[in-house]
Amino acid sequence: MAAPAAKKARTDLAALHDFQYKEPKVIAEIGCNHKGELEIAKELLTLAKEAGATVGKFQKRTPKELLTPEQYNAPHPNPHNSYGATYGEHREFLELSLEDHRILQQHCKSIGLEYSCSVWDTTAAKEITELNPILIKVGSPSNTHWELQKVLRDEYKGEVHISTGMTTKEEMEQIVKFWEEGNGDAKNRLVLYNCTSGYPVPFEDVCLLDIRLLQAKYQHRVKAIGFSGHHLGIAIDIAAYALGAEWIERHFTKDRTWKGTDHAASLEPAGLGKLCRDLKATFTSMTYKPQDILNLEKEQRAKLKWGQYNKDILDKASAARK
């Protein structure tokens, strides 16, 4: 039998009071928006830092390990976005070397930005763990690649952030259990992201309330909950934070008209700057009133509230009626 409405309301209120909002952290997902050019990658990191991001993140693949021969040799599904005659050549063109990533990590250190990278396969995971960044991301396509995750769980000590786009509830449970089975504090290095895999994602498919489902089932089993958005604009990200997502990830580019499939779902510097600004303002506002009448309200209460500014008149009228 369902709980009485009043009891349910009290329970929900208690849960709200128990939840502690933490300062939002923003990942500028540069991915492959650098077009295969190291200097553009460095410039995008600088722009992300200036916009207020916490982390600048890239992607690392080993195309011949990740793709089947048929996929590697097939034409790009969107030829006008391709940097090669085949999809494999396209992916190889956009890959930065491990030494390039080392240079990007050093650039991050020089400007006060955290470096990170998403890894798509086991070789990429082993390479990026050599750099020992503060966090490594596993995108939705690779979140059931157990060999890759075993490298991150057992051979790396930083946080591992995993997106759950195109992922069943059963697969999510498998992911969390895999980390719970790791040695030591492995599960407390895991951050789970709500995500819908599409570029861009229409608002009706963002499904923000899934953040609540992740919280209900996993907030005491993982380190934090995040949100990885591929939608347009920044309003949705603010709502995601208000629902409890501590980490907000958005694709980032200098120019949304550049060649490539991710640019259309990316924020430009001005958009990322507004997002970081608005998230900070939202974080500041996430409090309860410490007293019924705040100090800044007292003057307004005395001047505007019925029964306060005209208290003497009302008291006299009340006395006259007695």
C-alpha positions as CSV (number, residue, x, y, z in Angstrom):
1,M,0.0,0.0,0.0
2,A,1.3,3.5,-0.9
3,A,2.5,5.7,2.0
4,P,0.1,8.5,3.0
5,A,0.7,11.8,1.2
6,A,1.7,13.6,4.4
7,K,4.2,11.0,5.4
8,K,5.7,10.9,1.9
9,A,6.0,14.7,1.9
10,R,7.9,14.6,5.2
11,T,10.2,11.9,3.9
12,D,10.9,13.8,0.7
13,L,11.6,17.0,2.8
14,A,14.0,15.0,5.0
15,A,15.8,13.7,1.9
16,L,16.1,17.3,0.6
17,H,17.6,18.5,3.9
18,D,20.1,15.6,3.9
19,F,21.4,16.4,0.4
20,Q,24.4,18.7,0.4
21,Y,25.0,20.8,-2.7
22,K,28.7,21.1,-3.6
23,E,30.4,23.7,-5.7
24,P,29.6,22.7,-9.4
25,K,32.5,21.5,-11.5
26,V,32.5,22.0,-15.2
27,I,34.3,19.8,-17.8
28,A,35.0,21.5,-21.1
29,E,34.9,18.4,-23.4
30,I,37.1,19.5,-26.3
31,G,37.2,15.9,-27.5
32,C,38.4,16.0,-31.1
33,N,37.3,19.5,-31.8
34,H,40.9,20.5,-32.2
35,K,40.7,19.1,-35.8
36,G,43.9,17.1,-35.2
37,E,46.0,20.3,-34.5
38,L,48.0,20.6,-31.3
39,E,48.0,24.4,-31.3
40,I,44.3,24.5,-31.7
41,A,44.0,22.1,-28.8
42,K,46.1,24.4,-26.6
43,E,44.1,27.4,-27.6
44,L,40.9,25.6,-26.7
45,L,42.3,24.8,-23.2
46,T,43.2,28.5,-22.7
47,L,39.7,29.6,-23.8
48,A,38.1,27.0,-21.5
49,K,40.1,28.3,-18.6
50,E,39.1,31.9,-19.3
51,A,35.5,30.8,-19.5
52,G,35.7,29.4,-16.0
53,A,35.9,25.6,-16.6
54,T,37.4,23.2,-14.0
55,V,38.7,20.6,-16.4
56,G,39.7,20.6,-20.1
57,K,39.2,17.2,-21.6
58,F,40.2,15.3,-24.8
59,Q,39.6,11.9,-26.2
60,K,42.1,9.0,-27.0
61,R,41.5,6.1,-29.3
62,T,43.5,3.4,-30.9
63,P,41.4,3.1,-34.1
64,K,42.6,-0.3,-35.4
65,E,42.0,-1.8,-31.9
66,L,38.6,-0.1,-31.4
67,L,37.1,-0.6,-34.9
68,T,36.4,-3.7,-36.9
69,P,38.1,-3.9,-40.3
70,E,34.8,-3.2,-41.9
71,Q,34.2,-0.1,-39.8
72,Y,37.8,1.1,-40.4
73,N,37.7,0.7,-44.1
74,A,34.1,2.1,-44.6
75,P,33.5,5.6,-45.7
76,H,32.6,8.2,-43.0
77,P,28.8,8.3,-42.5
78,N,28.9,12.1,-43.0
79,P,31.5,12.6,-45.7
80,H,31.5,16.4,-45.5
81,N,32.8,16.1,-41.9
82,S,35.5,13.5,-42.7
83,Y,39.2,14.1,-42.5
84,G,40.1,10.9,-44.5
85,A,38.9,8.7,-47.3
86,T,37.7,6.1,-44.8
87,Y,36.3,6.3,-41.3
88,G,39.5,4.7,-40.0
89,E,41.7,7.3,-41.8
90,H,39.4,10.0,-40.4
91,R,39.9,8.7,-36.8
92,E,43.7,8.4,-37.3
93,F,43.9,12.0,-38.6
94,L,42.2,13.3,-35.4
95,E,44.3,11.3,-33.0
96,L,46.9,13.2,-30.9
97,S,49.9,11.2,-29.7
98,L,50.7,10.5,-26.1
99,E,53.5,13.1,-26.3
100,D,50.9,15.6,-27.6
101,H,48.7,14.8,-24.6
102,R,51.7,15.3,-22.3
103,I,52.3,18.7,-23.8
104,L,48.6,19.5,-23.3
105,Q,48.7,18.4,-19.7
106,Q,51.7,20.7,-19.1
107,H,49.8,23.6,-20.8
108,C,46.9,23.0,-18.4
109,K,49.3,23.2,-15.4
110,S,50.7,26.4,-16.7
111,I,47.3,28.1,-16.9
112,G,45.7,26.5,-13.8
113,L,43.3,24.1,-15.5
114,E,42.9,20.4,-14.8
115,Y,43.8,18.1,-17.8
116,S,41.7,15.0,-18.5
117,C,40.9,12.6,-21.3
118,S,38.2,10.1,-22.3
119,V,39.6,6.7,-23.3
120,W,37.9,4.4,-25.7
121,D,40.0,1.2,-25.6
122,T,42.5,-0.7,-23.5
123,T,45.6,0.7,-25.2
124,A,44.3,4.3,-24.8
125,A,43.5,3.6,-21.1
126,K,47.0,2.4,-20.4
127,E,48.6,5.4,-22.2
128,I,46.5,8.0,-20.4
129,T,47.1,6.4,-17.0
130,E,50.8,7.1,-17.6
131,L,50.0,10.8,-17.3
132,N,48.1,10.2,-14.0
133,P,45.5,13.0,-14.5
134,I,43.1,13.9,-11.7
135,L,40.3,12.0,-13.6
136,I,39.8,9.8,-16.6
137,K,36.5,9.6,-18.4
138,V,34.8,6.6,-20.0
139,G,32.2,7.6,-22.5
140,S,28.9,5.9,-23.0
141,P,30.1,3.7,-25.9
142,S,32.8,2.1,-23.8
143,N,31.1,1.7,-20.4
144,T,30.8,-2.1,-20.8
145,H,34.4,-2.5,-22.0
146,W,35.5,-4.4,-18.9
147,E,39.1,-4.9,-19.9
148,L,39.5,-1.1,-20.3
149,Q,37.7,-0.5,-17.0
150,K,39.9,-3.1,-15.2
151,V,43.0,-1.0,-16.2
152,L,41.4,2.1,-14.7
153,R,40.1,0.3,-11.6
154,D,43.2,-1.6,-10.8
155,E,46.1,0.3,-12.3
156,Y,45.1,3.9,-11.7
157,K,44.2,5.8,-8.5
158,G,42.3,8.9,-9.7
159,E,38.6,9.4,-10.3
160,V,36.9,7.6,-13.1
161,H,33.8,9.3,-14.6
162,I,31.4,7.1,-16.6
163,S,28.5,8.2,-18.8
164,T,25.4,6.1,-19.1
165,G,24.0,7.1,-22.5
166,M,22.5,4.2,-24.5
167,T,22.9,2.0,-21.4
168,T,20.2,-0.2,-19.8
169,K,19.5,-0.2,-16.1
170,E,21.0,-3.7,-15.9
171,E,24.2,-2.5,-17.5
172,M,24.4,0.4,-15.1
173,E,24.1,-2.0,-12.2
174,Q,26.9,-4.1,-13.7
175,I,29.1,-1.1,-14.0
176,V,28.7,-0.1,-10.3
177,K,29.1,-3.7,-9.1
178,F,32.3,-4.0,-11.2
179,W,33.7,-1.0,-9.3
180,E,32.4,-2.2,-5.9
181,E,34.3,-5.5,-6.5
182,G,37.6,-3.6,-6.9
183,N,40.3,-3.5,-4.2
184,G,40.4,-0.8,-1.6
185,D,38.4,2.4,-2.2
186,A,37.7,1.7,-5.9
187,K,33.9,2.4,-5.8
188,N,34.5,5.8,-4.1
189,R,36.5,6.9,-7.2
190,L,33.5,6.4,-9.5
191,V,31.3,9.3,-10.7
192,L,28.2,8.2,-12.7
193,Y,26.8,10.6,-15.3
194,N,23.2,10.9,-16.6
195,C,23.5,11.2,-20.4
196,T,21.6,10.8,-23.6
197,S,23.7,9.9,-26.6
198,G,22.8,12.2,-29.5
199,Y,24.4,15.2,-31.3
200,P,22.5,17.4,-30.6
201,V,19.8,16.0,-28.3
202,P,16.3,17.5,-28.4
203,F,15.0,18.7,-25.1
204,E,12.3,16.0,-24.8
205,D,15.1,13.3,-25.0
206,V,17.4,14.9,-22.3
207,C,15.4,13.0,-19.6
208,L,16.8,15.1,-16.7
209,L,14.7,13.3,-14.0
210,D,16.9,10.2,-14.5
211,I,19.4,12.1,-12.3
212,R,16.9,11.5,-9.5
213,L,16.9,7.8,-10.3
214,L,20.7,7.6,-10.3
215,Q,20.7,9.4,-6.9
216,A,18.1,7.1,-5.4
217,K,20.0,4.0,-6.4
218,Y,23.6,5.0,-6.4
219,Q,24.4,8.2,-4.4
220,H,25.7,6.0,-1.5
221,R,27.5,3.6,-3.8
222,V,29.5,6.0,-5.9
223,K,31.4,9.2,-5.2
224,A,29.1,11.6,-7.1
225,I,26.5,12.0,-9.8
226,G,27.2,14.1,-12.9
227,F,25.4,15.2,-16.1
228,S,26.9,15.1,-19.6
229,G,24.8,17.2,-22.0
230,H,24.6,17.2,-25.8
231,H,21.6,19.6,-26.0
232,L,21.5,23.2,-27.2
233,G,21.8,26.2,-24.8
234,I,22.7,26.2,-21.1
235,A,19.3,26.2,-19.2
236,I,19.2,22.4,-19.0
237,D,22.6,22.3,-17.2
238,I,21.4,24.6,-14.5
239,A,18.4,22.4,-13.9
240,A,20.7,19.3,-13.8
241,Y,22.8,20.9,-11.1
242,A,19.7,21.9,-9.2
243,L,18.6,18.2,-9.4
244,G,21.9,17.1,-7.8
245,A,24.5,16.7,-10.6
246,E,27.8,17.9,-9.1
247,W,29.7,17.6,-12.4
248,I,28.5,19.2,-15.6
249,E,30.2,18.2,-18.9
250,R,29.6,20.0,-22.2
251,H,31.3,19.7,-25.5
252,F,33.4,22.8,-26.3
253,T,34.7,24.5,-29.4
254,K,35.9,27.8,-30.7
255,D,33.5,27.9,-33.6
256,R,30.4,25.8,-34.0
257,T,30.6,26.0,-37.8
258,W,34.0,24.2,-37.9
259,K,34.2,20.9,-39.8
260,G,33.3,17.9,-37.6
261,T,30.3,16.1,-36.0
262,D,30.6,17.4,-32.4
263,H,30.8,21.1,-33.1
264,A,27.0,21.5,-33.5
265,A,26.4,20.2,-30.0
266,S,29.2,22.2,-28.5
267,L,29.3,25.5,-26.6
268,E,31.5,28.3,-27.8
269,P,33.6,30.4,-25.3
270,A,30.8,32.9,-24.6
271,G,28.3,30.2,-23.9
272,L,30.7,28.3,-21.6
273,G,31.4,31.5,-19.8
274,K,27.7,32.1,-19.2
275,L,27.2,28.5,-18.0
276,C,30.1,28.7,-15.5
277,R,28.8,32.1,-14.3
278,D,25.2,30.9,-13.9
279,L,26.2,27.6,-12.1
280,K,28.2,29.6,-9.6
281,A,25.2,31.9,-8.9
282,T,23.0,28.8,-8.6
283,F,25.4,27.2,-6.1
284,T,25.4,30.4,-4.0
285,S,21.6,30.4,-3.9
286,M,21.3,26.8,-2.8
287,T,20.6,27.5,0.9
288,Y,17.7,27.5,3.4
289,K,16.7,30.7,5.1
290,P,18.6,30.8,8.5
291,Q,15.7,32.8,10.0
292,D,12.1,33.6,9.1
293,I,12.9,37.2,8.3
294,L,16.3,37.9,6.7
295,N,18.1,41.1,7.6
296,L,17.6,42.5,4.1
297,E,13.9,41.8,4.4
298,K,13.4,43.7,7.7
299,E,13.3,47.2,6.2
300,Q,10.9,46.0,3.4
301,R,8.7,44.2,6.0
302,A,8.4,47.4,8.1
303,K,7.6,49.5,5.0
304,L,5.4,47.2,2.9
305,K,3.8,44.4,4.9
306,W,0.2,44.8,5.9
307,G,-0.1,44.8,9.7
308,Q,3.4,46.2,10.1
309,Y,3.6,49.7,8.5
310,N,0.0,50.4,9.7
311,K,0.1,48.5,12.9
312,D,-0.8,51.5,15.1
313,I,-3.9,52.3,13.0
314,L,-5.1,48.7,13.0
315,D,-4.5,48.4,16.7
316,K,-6.6,51.5,17.4
317,A,-9.4,50.3,15.1
318,S,-9.4,47.0,16.8
319,A,-9.6,48.6,20.3
320,A,-12.4,50.9,19.1
321,R,-14.5,47.9,18.1
322,K,-14.2,46.2,21.5
